[in-house]
Structure formats: structure tokens, C-alpha cells
Amino acid sequence: MVFTESLKKNYQFRFVYNRGKSIANRHLVMYVVKNGKNFNRLGISVSKKVGISVVRSRVTRLIKESYRLTEENIKCGFDIVIIARNSCNGENFENIMKSFKHLLKKHSLLKEL
């Protein structure tokens, strides 16, 4: 991920949860808040309710890959937290990618081409 840093600390996630705007669909919940920088910061949260560690790891990889493939088309200057819902368990990449792009469009984060 060229233009992106990771959110790692609990206080960073809490700031996005408290100040950010959230939109959800069947598979994902996305919180977004402006960060005042010229790059994005991404945080991914997959709880134990989604499945065992192998499943959680796979869902995290699918979300990261979805972000990586659309990164060039995402506006800069935002903190983004993505939360996986239980329905992500067993889903394929295409469905996760569709859900991810849907949330980006809802938040108006995609650049105009």
C-alpha cells in the first residue's frame, strides 16, 4: 500500500469511531474521518465472532487486497476503519470487493475519473 499507513493504536481507532461517519452494508462497516494529512490511514477490525483465527486472517487479507487494488482511486486525507461483519465468513473475494467499493461510493471517497 503505497499511499497508506496503518492505524495500530487503540486511541487511533477510538478517535475514528467517535468522530467519524459510519456506513454499513451486508459484509462491512466503514468509518471515515478527515485526518488533515496528504495520505490515508487504514485500520481493519475483524472480531472473534467472525470465526477462528484462520478465517479472521483470510478476511483481513481480502479486505487489504480490496483496498490495495482501489487505492489509486481513493481520495487522500482520511482515516478509514473497516469492520468485518459475521457474514464475511466464507465469502469470496468478489463479494468483499463489491461491498468495499459500495461503501467507498457511499462515503464519496472515490476520485472522479
Number of C-alpha atoms within 10 A of each C-alpha: 13 9 13 18 13 15 18 12 9 8 10 15 19 12 12 22 17 11 12 18 14 19 15 18 12 12 18 21 18 23 23 22 18 16 15 11 11 11 15 22 21 19 20 20 15 20 14 11 11 17 16 11 12 9 16 20 12 15 26 19 14 19 20 17 16 19 19 14 11 14 17 14 14 18 16 21 16 23 26 25 25 22 19 25 19 16 11 23 17 12 13 11 16 11 12 21 18 13 19 22 17 16 21 19 12 13 15 12 16 18 11 8 4
